[in-house]
Amino acid sequence: MTATDSSVPSATGATATGAFHRTLTESQLRDYQRNGFLVLKGRIPDTDIARIEEGFARNPPLDGTLDTSGATYPEPGRYTLAQNCLKDPDLAYLAEHPAIVPAAADILGGDPRLTAYVIYDRTPGGPSIGSHNDYKRWRPVGSSMNWAFTIVPFCDFDAAAGQLLVAPGSHRLDRVTVGPERPLCVAPPIKPEENDYVDPELERGDLLLMNMHLWHRANGNTSDHHRVGAFNKYAAANAPPATGYFLYDDDVHDALSPAGKSLLAVHSHKPIATTRLVLHRERDEPELFLADVDDETMLPGGPTFVEQAIPDWDRGNVIASLQASLREQLRIETPWASYLGDFDEGDHLCRVYGYTLTGLGFPVPYDQGRWLTRSQLESDRHEIGFGYELEALDRWLDPTIVRGKGLTQAQSRVNQYAY
C-alpha cells in the first residue's frame, strides 16, 4: 500500500496522461526550449494575487530565515512560507491555479506534480543571492529529471525591490545523457559570465516559467516594502525526484479541489520512519535481494534519521539513513539511490529506493540474505516482507519512469556530480 491518493496512478508519478489542455503556442514553447525561460505578462489577475496575499498575511513565514544572520522576521533577510501551509485554501488556490498548472504541463510535456510550494519574502534591506541553478541531487525539490519553476511576483521586481536576473540558454539541455546505469547522468554545469544575465522585467501578476537547469540570481531589496513572490516547483508525473517527494500531510490534500488533488504525488499524516532498497541485478530474469534482518526476510534497510550536513527545510531525502543500514547489514555503500515510492508499514511509511548492480563489484557472495527471481518473488509475495516488494521491483524496472541519481547531503557537499 502506498501513501498516495487513489486518483493518482502511482506514488512515483505515472506516465503523463495529458489531462491538461494546452495553453502555450508552438512559438512560446520554442522560446522556452531555446532560452530556458518564458514570461507570460499579466497572466495572474490582481484579484487572485490579493486573495493569496490575504492567506499569506494569516501565515507569516514559518520556516525562518534563509541566511545565517540570525534575523527575526520581519528584520532584513530572506524568509519562506512553505511546507504544509497549503492547508489554507487561499494559499492552496495558487498551487492549482488555472493559469499556472496547464502552462507547467505544456513545458514539462505531461501532467505535473507539485514538488514545492514556496512564498519568498525578501524584507526591506534583505540581501541578494548569487548565481546558481536549482538542479540539486540531494533535494526533494531539485532532483527530478524534468521539473520547472512557476514564479509569480506579488510586486514589481524592479531595481529597488531587486530584480530576478536570468542567463538565457544556460540550462544546456545537452548535459543530460544516458549512461550505463538505469538513472540518467547529468554533467557539471558551466557557470555563465555575469554579463550573460538579463532582466526579464517581472511585474506583479506576471508568470515566469523557468527550466530547472537555468542559472539565475537576485538583487537585494533596497526598497521600503517587502519583495514577495511565489516560487512553486512542478515535476513531470513520470519524473519523480531522485530523493523522494516532500511528503505533504492529508490536510493539504483535503484543501485542494478534486482536480487539484492530482498534483500531490504522495500525502499522508504518517511519518516516513523506515527506508529500504530494491537491490536489483540482471540474470536470465531480474533478481531482487532480500536481507535477513532480525530473523525476518525483507528488503535491506532500517530506521530513518534527519541528515543535517546541509540544513534545509525541504525534508524527504533519507538516503543517508539507507546507506547507514546497508553498511551495517550488507557491508556495501551504493554511490547513489533513486526513489521508488512510499509504502505503508503499519503505523508509518517506508521510503523505498532502487539501485542496480552493474557486475563491476568485487565478486564476494551476498551471504546476509538471498536473491529471488521476479517469478519466485511473485509466487512467494504473501510470505515475504511487507507485501509490496514485487510492486517496488516492477516500479524500478518500469521503462516509462525517468529517473535521476539521488545523493546524501554529505556526498553533495563535496561534489554532487561526482558519482
C-alpha positions as CSV (number, residue, x, y, z in Angstrom):
1,M,0.0,0.0,0.0
2,T,1.4,3.4,-1.0
3,A,0.9,6.8,0.6
4,T,-1.0,8.2,-2.4
5,D,-4.5,9.3,-3.3
6,S,-6.4,6.7,-5.2
7,S,-6.8,9.1,-8.1
8,V,-3.0,9.2,-8.6
9,P,-1.8,6.1,-10.6
10,S,1.4,5.7,-8.6
11,A,3.3,7.4,-5.8
12,T,6.3,7.9,-8.1
13,G,4.1,9.5,-10.8
14,A,2.6,7.7,-13.7
15,T,3.2,8.2,-17.4
16,A,1.9,11.5,-18.5
17,T,-1.8,11.4,-19.4
18,G,-2.2,14.8,-20.9
19,A,-5.1,15.7,-18.6
20,F,-4.5,19.5,-19.0
21,H,-5.3,21.4,-22.2
22,R,-2.5,23.2,-23.9
23,T,-2.3,26.9,-23.3
24,L,1.1,27.8,-24.8
25,T,1.7,28.3,-28.5
26,E,4.3,26.4,-30.5
27,S,6.3,29.7,-30.7
28,Q,6.2,30.1,-26.9
29,L,7.3,26.5,-26.4
30,R,10.2,27.0,-28.8
31,D,11.2,30.2,-27.0
32,Y,11.1,28.3,-23.7
33,Q,13.2,25.4,-25.0
34,R,15.8,27.8,-26.5
35,N,16.1,30.2,-23.7
36,G,15.2,28.1,-20.7
37,F,12.5,30.6,-19.6
38,L,9.3,32.2,-20.7
39,V,7.5,35.3,-19.3
40,L,3.7,35.4,-19.6
41,K,2.8,39.0,-18.9
42,G,-0.2,39.7,-16.6
43,R,-1.2,36.1,-16.5
44,I,-2.4,36.1,-12.9
45,P,-5.4,38.5,-12.2
46,D,-4.8,41.1,-9.4
47,T,-7.9,39.8,-7.6
48,D,-6.2,36.4,-7.4
49,I,-3.0,37.8,-6.0
50,A,-4.9,39.8,-3.5
51,R,-6.6,36.6,-2.3
52,I,-3.2,34.9,-1.9
53,E,-1.9,37.9,0.0
54,E,-4.7,37.6,2.5
55,G,-3.7,33.9,3.0
56,F,0.0,35.0,3.3
57,A,-1.0,37.6,6.0
58,R,-2.6,34.9,8.1
59,N,0.6,32.7,7.8
60,P,3.7,34.8,8.1
61,P,6.9,33.0,7.2
62,L,7.1,29.8,9.3
63,D,10.4,28.4,8.1
64,G,12.8,31.1,9.4
65,T,15.5,33.0,7.6
66,L,17.3,31.6,4.6
67,D,20.6,33.3,5.6
68,T,22.8,32.9,8.6
69,S,22.5,36.3,10.1
70,G,20.1,35.2,12.9
71,A,17.5,37.7,11.8
72,T,13.9,37.5,13.1
73,Y,11.0,38.3,10.8
74,P,10.5,40.9,9.5
75,E,14.1,42.1,10.1
76,P,16.1,42.4,6.9
77,G,16.6,39.0,5.4
78,R,15.1,36.3,3.2
79,Y,12.2,34.3,4.5
80,T,10.0,31.5,3.2
81,L,6.5,30.2,3.8
82,A,6.3,26.6,2.6
83,Q,5.9,23.0,3.7
84,N,2.3,22.3,4.7
85,C,1.0,25.9,4.6
86,L,-1.2,24.8,1.7
87,K,-3.9,23.7,4.1
88,D,-5.0,27.3,4.0
89,P,-7.4,27.3,1.0
90,D,-6.4,30.9,0.0
91,L,-2.8,29.5,-0.4
92,A,-3.7,26.2,-1.9
93,Y,-5.5,28.1,-4.6
94,L,-2.2,29.2,-6.2
95,A,-0.8,25.7,-6.4
96,E,-3.7,24.6,-8.7
97,H,-4.2,28.0,-10.4
98,P,-5.8,27.5,-13.9
99,A,-3.3,29.8,-15.5
100,I,-0.3,28.1,-13.9
101,V,-0.9,24.3,-14.0
102,P,-1.7,24.0,-17.7
103,A,1.4,26.1,-18.6
104,A,3.5,23.9,-16.4
105,A,2.1,20.8,-18.1
106,D,3.0,22.3,-21.5
107,I,6.6,22.9,-20.7
108,L,7.0,19.5,-18.9
109,G,5.4,17.6,-21.7
110,G,2.9,15.9,-19.4
111,D,0.9,16.1,-16.2
112,P,2.7,17.9,-13.4
113,R,3.2,17.0,-9.8
114,L,3.8,19.7,-7.1
115,T,7.2,19.3,-5.6
116,A,7.4,22.6,-3.7
117,Y,5.1,25.4,-2.7
118,V,7.1,28.4,-1.6
119,I,6.4,32.0,-1.0
120,Y,9.6,34.1,-0.6
121,D,9.6,37.3,1.3
122,R,12.7,39.4,0.9
123,T,12.1,42.1,3.5
124,P,13.4,45.7,3.1
125,G,17.2,45.5,3.3
126,G,17.2,41.8,2.5
127,P,20.4,40.6,0.8
128,S,21.0,39.4,-2.7
129,I,21.5,35.8,-3.8
130,G,24.3,34.9,-6.1
131,S,24.4,33.0,-9.4
132,H,23.1,29.4,-9.2
133,N,20.8,26.9,-10.7
134,D,18.5,24.6,-8.8
135,Y,19.1,21.1,-10.1
136,K,20.3,19.5,-6.9
137,R,20.6,15.8,-6.4
138,W,20.2,15.9,-2.6
139,R,17.0,18.0,-2.5
140,P,13.4,16.7,-2.9
141,V,12.5,19.9,-4.8
142,G,15.6,19.7,-7.1
143,S,16.4,16.1,-8.0
144,S,13.7,15.3,-10.6
145,M,15.0,14.9,-14.2
146,N,12.2,17.1,-15.5
147,W,10.9,19.9,-13.4
148,A,10.4,23.7,-13.6
149,F,9.7,26.8,-11.7
150,T,6.5,28.8,-11.9
151,I,7.2,32.2,-10.5
152,V,4.6,34.8,-9.7
153,P,5.7,38.2,-8.3
154,F,3.4,39.9,-5.9
155,C,5.1,43.2,-6.6
156,D,7.3,44.6,-9.4
157,F,10.7,43.0,-9.3
158,D,12.4,46.3,-10.2
159,A,15.7,47.9,-9.4
160,A,14.6,49.0,-5.9
161,A,12.9,45.7,-4.8
162,G,15.5,43.6,-6.5
163,Q,15.4,42.1,-10.0
164,L,15.4,38.4,-10.7
165,L,18.0,38.0,-13.4
166,V,18.3,35.0,-15.7
167,A,21.0,33.8,-18.1
168,P,19.3,32.7,-21.4
169,G,20.4,29.4,-22.7
170,S,22.4,28.4,-19.6
171,H,20.2,25.4,-18.9
172,R,22.2,23.4,-21.5
173,L,19.9,20.5,-22.1
174,D,22.7,18.5,-23.8
175,R,24.2,18.0,-20.3
176,V,21.7,15.2,-19.7
177,T,22.9,11.9,-21.1
178,V,22.1,8.2,-20.9
179,G,24.9,6.2,-19.2
180,P,25.4,2.6,-18.4
181,E,23.2,2.9,-15.3
182,R,19.4,3.0,-15.1
183,P,19.1,6.7,-14.0
184,L,20.2,9.4,-16.3
185,C,23.5,11.2,-15.9
186,V,24.0,15.0,-15.6
187,A,27.3,16.6,-16.4
188,P,28.5,19.5,-14.3
189,P,27.2,22.9,-15.4
190,I,29.2,25.8,-16.8
191,K,28.7,29.0,-14.9
192,P,27.6,31.9,-17.1
193,E,29.5,35.1,-17.2
194,E,28.0,38.0,-15.2
195,N,27.2,39.9,-18.4
196,D,25.2,36.9,-19.7
197,Y,22.3,37.8,-17.3
198,V,19.2,39.7,-18.4
199,D,16.3,41.3,-16.5
200,P,13.0,39.7,-17.7
201,E,11.3,42.8,-16.1
202,L,8.9,40.9,-14.0
203,E,5.8,42.8,-12.7
204,R,3.0,42.0,-10.3
205,G,0.9,39.3,-11.8
206,D,3.3,38.0,-14.4
207,L,4.1,34.3,-14.7
208,L,7.7,33.3,-15.3
209,L,8.3,29.7,-16.4
210,M,11.9,28.6,-15.8
211,N,13.8,25.4,-16.5
212,M,15.4,23.6,-13.6
213,H,18.9,24.0,-15.0
214,L,18.7,27.7,-15.8
215,W,21.2,29.9,-14.0
216,H,19.7,32.9,-12.2
217,R,20.4,35.4,-9.4
218,A,18.5,38.1,-7.5
219,N,19.5,41.5,-6.3
220,G,18.9,42.7,-2.8
221,N,15.8,44.7,-1.7
222,T,16.7,48.4,-1.3
223,S,13.1,49.5,-1.3
224,D,10.8,50.3,1.7
225,H,8.4,47.4,1.0
226,H,8.6,43.6,1.1
227,R,9.6,41.8,-2.1
228,V,7.2,38.8,-2.2
229,G,6.6,36.2,-4.8
230,A,5.5,32.6,-5.2
231,F,8.2,30.2,-6.5
232,N,6.4,26.9,-7.0
233,K,8.1,23.9,-8.5
234,Y,6.4,21.2,-10.5
235,A,7.9,17.9,-11.8
236,A,6.6,15.8,-14.7
237,A,4.5,12.9,-13.3
238,N,6.8,10.3,-14.8
239,A,10.0,12.0,-13.4
240,P,9.9,11.7,-9.6
241,P,12.6,13.4,-7.5
242,A,15.5,11.1,-7.1
243,T,15.5,11.7,-3.3
244,G,11.7,11.3,-3.0
245,Y,9.0,13.9,-2.7
246,F,8.4,16.3,0.2
247,L,5.5,14.5,2.0
248,Y,2.5,16.8,2.3
249,D,0.1,15.9,5.0
250,D,-3.6,14.9,4.5
251,D,-4.9,18.4,5.4
252,V,-3.1,19.8,2.4
253,H,-4.7,17.1,0.2
254,D,-8.1,18.0,1.6
255,A,-7.6,21.7,0.9
256,L,-7.2,21.1,-2.8
257,S,-10.1,20.8,-5.3
258,P,-10.9,17.4,-6.8
259,A,-8.8,18.2,-9.8
260,G,-6.0,19.8,-7.8
261,K,-5.6,16.7,-5.7
262,S,-3.9,15.0,-8.6
263,L,-1.0,17.5,-8.2
264,L,0.1,15.7,-5.0
265,A,2.1,12.6,-5.8
266,V,2.1,11.5,-2.2
267,H,0.4,12.6,1.0
268,S,0.0,11.2,4.5
269,H,-0.2,12.0,8.2
270,K,2.1,9.1,8.8
271,P,5.8,9.8,9.2
272,I,8.5,8.3,7.0
273,A,10.1,6.2,9.7
274,T,11.9,3.5,7.7
275,T,13.8,3.3,4.4
276,R,14.7,0.3,2.2
277,L,16.4,-0.6,-1.0
278,V,15.4,-2.6,-4.1
279,L,18.8,-4.1,-4.8
280,H,18.5,-5.5,-8.3
281,R,20.7,-7.4,-10.7
282,E,20.1,-8.9,-14.1
283,R,20.4,-12.6,-14.8
284,D,18.1,-14.6,-17.1
285,E,15.4,-12.6,-15.4
286,P,15.5,-9.8,-12.9
287,E,16.6,-10.7,-9.4
288,L,15.9,-8.9,-6.1
289,F,17.9,-9.2,-2.9
290,L,16.1,-9.9,0.4
291,A,18.1,-9.5,3.6
292,D,17.9,-11.4,6.8
293,V,17.2,-8.7,9.4
294,D,16.3,-9.7,13.0
295,D,15.1,-13.2,11.9
296,E,12.9,-11.6,9.2
297,T,13.3,-11.6,5.5
298,M,12.8,-8.2,4.0
299,L,14.3,-5.5,1.7
300,P,17.6,-4.3,3.3
301,G,17.2,-1.0,5.2
302,G,16.1,0.3,8.6
303,P,15.0,3.4,10.6
304,T,15.4,6.9,9.3
305,F,17.1,9.9,10.8
306,V,17.4,13.5,9.7
307,E,20.7,14.2,8.0
308,Q,22.0,17.7,8.8
309,A,25.0,18.2,6.6
310,I,23.2,20.8,4.6
311,P,20.4,22.3,6.8
312,D,17.3,23.0,4.9
313,W,13.5,22.9,5.2
314,D,12.6,20.6,2.3
315,R,12.9,17.3,4.0
316,G,12.4,13.9,2.4
317,N,15.9,12.7,1.5
318,V,16.6,9.7,3.7
319,I,19.3,8.2,1.6
320,A,21.9,8.8,4.4
321,S,19.7,6.6,6.7
322,L,19.6,3.9,3.9
323,Q,23.3,4.0,3.4
324,A,23.9,3.5,7.2
325,S,21.7,0.4,7.2
326,L,23.3,-1.0,4.1
327,R,26.8,-0.7,5.6
328,E,25.7,-2.5,8.7
329,Q,23.6,-5.2,7.1
330,L,25.3,-5.9,3.7
331,R,28.7,-4.2,4.1
332,I,28.1,-2.2,0.9
333,E,27.7,1.5,0.1
334,T,26.0,2.4,-3.2
335,P,27.2,5.7,-4.8
336,W,23.6,6.8,-5.3
337,A,20.0,5.6,-4.9
338,S,16.8,6.6,-6.7
339,Y,13.3,7.0,-5.3
340,L,10.6,4.4,-6.0
341,G,7.8,5.2,-3.6
342,D,6.4,5.4,-0.1
343,F,4.8,2.2,1.2
344,D,2.7,1.6,4.2
345,E,4.3,-0.4,7.1
346,G,1.5,-0.1,9.6
347,D,2.0,3.0,11.9
348,H,4.5,4.6,9.5
349,L,5.6,4.9,5.9
350,C,8.7,3.4,4.3
351,R,10.6,5.3,1.7
352,V,11.9,2.8,-0.8
353,Y,14.8,3.5,-3.3
354,G,16.3,1.4,-6.1
355,Y,19.8,0.5,-7.2
356,T,21.1,-1.9,-9.9
357,L,24.3,-3.8,-9.5
358,T,26.5,-3.5,-12.7
359,G,28.6,-6.5,-12.2
360,L,31.7,-4.4,-11.7
361,G,31.9,-5.0,-7.9
362,F,34.2,-7.4,-6.2
363,P,32.9,-11.0,-6.6
364,V,32.1,-11.8,-3.0
365,P,28.8,-13.5,-2.1
366,Y,25.9,-11.7,-0.5
367,D,25.5,-14.1,2.3
368,Q,23.3,-11.9,4.5
369,G,20.2,-12.9,2.6
370,R,19.1,-14.4,-0.7
371,W,18.4,-13.5,-4.3
372,L,14.9,-14.2,-5.7
373,T,13.9,-14.0,-9.3
374,R,10.9,-12.0,-10.2
375,S,9.0,-15.2,-10.7
376,Q,9.9,-16.5,-7.3
377,L,9.0,-13.2,-5.7
378,E,5.6,-13.2,-7.4
379,S,4.8,-16.7,-6.2
380,D,6.0,-16.0,-2.6
381,R,4.9,-12.4,-2.2
382,H,2.4,-13.1,0.5
383,E,5.0,-14.8,2.7
384,I,7.9,-12.3,2.3
385,G,8.4,-8.9,3.9
386,F,5.6,-6.4,3.9
387,G,3.9,-7.5,0.7
388,Y,4.9,-4.5,-1.5
389,E,8.3,-5.9,-2.7
390,L,7.1,-7.1,-6.1
391,E,5.4,-3.8,-6.8
392,A,8.6,-2.0,-5.8
393,L,10.7,-4.1,-8.1
394,D,8.3,-3.5,-11.0
395,R,8.5,0.2,-10.5
396,W,12.2,0.0,-10.7
397,L,12.0,-1.9,-13.9
398,D,9.3,0.4,-15.5
399,P,10.9,2.0,-18.6
400,T,8.4,4.8,-18.7
401,I,9.7,6.4,-15.4
402,V,12.6,8.8,-16.0
403,R,15.0,8.6,-13.1
404,G,17.9,10.6,-11.7
405,K,20.5,9.9,-9.1
406,G,19.8,10.8,-5.5
407,L,22.7,11.6,-3.2
408,T,23.1,12.2,0.5
409,Q,23.8,15.8,1.7
410,A,27.3,14.7,2.8
411,Q,28.1,13.5,-0.7
412,S,26.8,16.6,-2.2
413,R,28.8,18.9,0.0
414,V,31.9,17.6,-1.8
415,N,30.6,17.4,-5.4
416,Q,27.0,16.4,-6.3
417,Y,28.2,15.5,-9.9
418,A,31.0,13.2,-8.8
419,Y,29.1,9.9,-8.7
